[in-house]
Every structure is written in structure tokens, then in C-alpha cells.
Amino acid sequence: MLQDLLYALRGMRRQPGLTGVIVLTLGLAIGANTAIFSLMDALLLRSLPVESPQTLMLLHWTASKRPQTHRSSSYGDCLSRYMQHSVSSCSFSKPFLDQLRQQTQTLAAVTASGGAGQYNMSGHGQASITRDQAVAGNYFSVLGVKAAAGRLFTPSDDAPGAPLVTVLSYRDWQTAFGGDRSAVGATIELNNTPVTMIGVAEPTFTGLAPGSAFDGWVPLSSLPQLTPRWSPKQLEADSIWLVILGRLRSGISLAQAQAETNGIWRTTLLTGAKPLSQPSDNPQLTLQSAQDGLNGIRGRYSQPLTILMWAVGAILLIACANVAGLLLGRASARQKEFALRRALGARGSRILRQLLTESVALALLGGALGLGLAWWGARLMLAMIGNGSANPVNLHVALDARVLLFTLAATVVTGIVFGLAPGLRGARADLS
């Protein structure tokens, strides 16, 4: 194999023009495939940035008719559908959250997050507009998110009358405070209201839903003081706006937890102080894996990325056909060489191995070039996605082990595909 590889490299050096055309063609095709796959990896395949994501459940409900609510909000965390005979959402009310916490025996912990609000942050350097998320006091502890500086929320921070506090994202901490740890405990203003910055979330966590990029977090209990035009009705049972998450208790099956939470949900809707649905509406609550249920920007971009993946796959096949044509022409010019090898005793399989080694070596050079193009192309596409979105988009696109493995597999398969035709032709050289 080493002899074959050295011979292939000498052949490339003798024909630099042909080698350059083939490597550039393959580099562009493999780079496009790798760039799209790296985006799909970040959006569809990567695990949520939390501890033990397989035990984190998202509450989701369906019904044949929309409940009688005066306010219903969804902030893009999951898909909500409001059709004529089919309604589904992952938004719940604050009273249901409290009731679930009191009654559940199958969920080890229950937490929630509310909508993102834009706040005018001032009091330290230049004023800026931030996009913050309201969360329950146990939000970070249930997810297993750690602090990069200071501390994160505790249930006491989310109690009525508690001092107003905030946690910043790592990026916003670097931007607003230059990463100064002494800034923890500083007083800033959100919408002209004094708030104490108590900590910074770890760098890898900018939000739970894929693509979310929050500048900070505030407790749910602080919304009345921080939100303009806040209405107490938002805390009533007919105002659904919270995304609720739960951790399965050890030894409890998903079916058991779903049966219990569904019973609590139906009781709240059908027999509460103010019934919001009728039994004929068939309201049902299900527990979904948060990994699958939290869509974020996934629902908006998964289909276009899938279509692009098929498109660049077709481009790679066209590149293979073009390169195979070039190598077939080169193989025709080498018929005397192949005939001499056969006459000296080389089998057809030996010549086929030599030519496949040459094609795979060319593909590896194209793959190396494609990796560099993919790194640049993925970031260019991510910037284009961010410019077309109303909210900041955060996707960590990296050439990690999974992307490198995909590129290696695509490169080797590509080398075999375009090298097979000239290899088979060379193996059948005419001795006469």
C-alpha cells in the first residue's frame, strides 16, 4: 500500500494541472456537503446543553377545540397549531405549574420558562437593548447548568417580594463587563428598575431551545416590576404562556408519568374554578423528550437544510462523474503501462488496487481542501440565517468528531466511486 501511495503521489506531481482540477472539483463538492452537514449537526443532531437530556421531559397538550383562554403566548420553543379541529401547544398557566408541583409523584422536579422580553439595560457603561428570558427559581438547577461566575437562581429568588436579581449570559457578561468577576453583585437597571447581577451562566448555555440566544435571565416573580403594561390577569388560570419541563423520577416509566400529569391537566381544565374546556374537546397532555419537543429554530430551517443536503449530494455525484471522465481519459493513455504490468504477472485486482489508491489519494486531498471551505461556508450561511431572523440565532457550528467522520466517509466513498470505472478498465488491459 505504501508503494501504491508513493507511486500515486509521483503521478500527481507529473500531471499538476489534472491533479489541481480534480482536487479543486472535489474540494468544492465535499466542502459544500460538509458545510451543510455541520449546520444540520448543530441544529438537529446535537444534544441539548443540559445535564442528562434523556430524562428531561417537555409537557405538551392537544385538544379538538381551543380552551377558553384570554391570553395564549408561544415564543418559538415548540410547535403550536391552532386549526379548526386540532389544537396543540406547549403553553401552560402559572396556576397549573403550581398545582403540578404540589401533586406530582412521578416527576422529581418541575420548572418553567416564560417569554423573552426586551429590556433597556443601563447603569454600567453604554446602555443597550437586551433579550432576556423569565424562568422559575429552580430552572438552572433542574437543567444542571453551572455558573461561570457568581451564582445562579434559587427558589428564594423567585419568591414574591424577593429582591430583583438577574443572571447574564457569558457573552453579555464579556460585552458589558469585559469578563470582570468583580462585577458580580453590581447593580444595573432593566427598564429603569434597579436589579442586582448575581451571576453568569456557563459559556455553552445561551438558551434551551435550539438556536436560542438570550442575553440574560430574570425570575418569573420579577415580571410585574420589569414588564411594562403588566396585567395581574397573566397569573390567572386562563392565561397560558409558560413552557413547563420536568425530570422523570428514578424508577418511574414515561407511561406512568404521562398518566399522572394528564390527569392533573384534565382536572384543571374541566373541573377547575373556571372550566376552560368541555369533555367533548378531549384535552390530552403528553410528555415528550425535550430533545425532540423543543424545536426552536429547528422547525424553520430543518426542511430547507434537508433540501440543500440533497442538492449538494447531487452536486457531489456530478463531481464524481466529471472526475471519473477525466481519469478514464488518463487511464486510456496508460494502457501500455497496464499491459506491461499484466505481462509481468500482475493480476487485474492488483492494478485495480493501484488505481483505487490513486483515486482515494486524490479524494483525500480534495477532502482536506473541502474542510477549509466548509469551515468558511458554514459560518457564511449562519451569518445569512442570523441576518434574516428577527431574533438572534445561536448555533455553535464546529468541525467536531461527527463532522470529521462524515467528511472522511464522504471522501473515501467519493474516491472509490469515481475511481472504480477507470480502475476496472485498467484491470482489463489488452495484452496485445
Phi, psi and omega in degrees: 000322179295319176300315180299318182293317179295322178295321179297318180293323177295321178296322177295321181292328180287335181233069185295327180295310178297317179299316180297318179297315182295314182296318180293318179299312180292322180299317179295316183291314180292322178297319178296316178296318181293321180298314179294319180295323179296323176292318178296324178297315180292327186269321190248330191256333186285141180291156176298147183281055181225171178279133179048064183298339183289342179258002180269120185250144175253132177275132183218138182235155176226158177198163177275348180214144183292133176300157182278081181248147178269346180210127178223123183231140174227134187246027175084005179290325178216170182281129175243136180233130177233085179255178188296317183238019180207119181233137176210148182193167172239025179262137182224168182267162177294319177300323178293322176302313180296319181293320179296319178299323182284326191258338187292138174244350184258344178256127181290329179204149180230133178220174185206160174222149180249191184288159177278138177239149176267127182238146173272105182266126180216183179097353177210102181072209183286137179294149181211163176262124181245156177246106185250157178243138177270129184225161175289161183297332180262014186302307184290323180291323178293321179284338183082023179279137181259166179265136173277334177203148180067219180223166177257181185295152169235164179305331179293334178289341183257014180274148177302133180084000179289152176302145182285127182224164177213154173241133181263153169288159181299320181295316181291327176296318178293321183287313186277326186239004180064024180072020182282117181292336179289350178287342177297127185099354179287153178262126175239175179240129173246116186053044177065019177248125181297131181221141179266127176276110188261346182183178182227133178286156181300154187301328185282350184251113174240003182153162186272314181291143181304129178088352182288144182219092179264147178275339181185180182222147176229153178291152179301324184292345182271355183300319179302326180277333187260340187262120175297147179057035176290139179240133177301340180296341180291347178260008180269168187292337182264021175239108184252122185202002183256138170267124185250134179235149179218152175259128177296135176288145181301132180087358180258132179278162178297323180296320179296313180296321181292320179298318181292310182294327177295321178296318179296319181296313181295322178297319179297317183285319191266331187233017180288181179301329177225091182304135182255346180218166175253154177304329179292342178285345177052058177289133181225139177249136177235153174257124178245151171299130180300331178300321182268326187281329180277102185276318185057229178277000181300317181296332183277328189244351183295317180293313176301322179292322178297317178297317178297323180296318176296321182295312181289334173296319176295322177298321179296321177295319178297319178298320178298318180296318180296315181292322177299321177297318178297317182287331174296318176298320178293322180294325178297323180286348183254017184299322179296321178299315182293321179296321178296318178299316179297319181294331178277000173113000179289135176281166177298323180295328180292319178291321178300319179296320179298314183289325176292324176299318179296317182291321178292324177297318176297319180295322179295320176296319176295322178295321177297317176295322180297326178298316178296318178294324180294318180301317179287316184294321180296319179290327176294316179294322179295321177295322178294320177297316181296323179291333181268004182251144179289330181248156178300143179248127180239107173231125180272096180269118182220150175276071183277189185299322182293318179293319179296321178295320177299316181296318179297315180297315179298322181292313182295315179298319178300315180299320179291320184296309184280346179268348185291316183297307177295330179294315179295323179293319179293327180292339180256037182299140180279113184293334182286000000 
